[in-house]
Amino acid sequence: MNILIIFVVAMMAVGECRKSGIPVKKDGCPYECYRHRYCLEECKSLGAIGGICMANLYCVCTDLPDNVPTSSHPKSCSK
């Protein structure tokens, strides 16, 4: 019985897994940006806690849900 209680408490403590990174669209392109506010809005729409514009190139989001695709080396998709 004690093991069951410990297991339930441990699972509640773990909660939902989240990650930080560069979110990418279905085509593999990152969300390009020039302002932090844009990234904050985009990241929140993806379920993240926050986001910034990294070097005026692409958005980096914090605490994204695991189901959001990310890339550590996004491809360049400028039009």
ABEGO torsion letter per residue (X at the ends): XAAAAAAAAAAAAAEBBBBBEBBBBAAGBBBBBABAAAAAAAAAAAGBABBBBBGGABBBBBGBBAABBBBABBBBABX
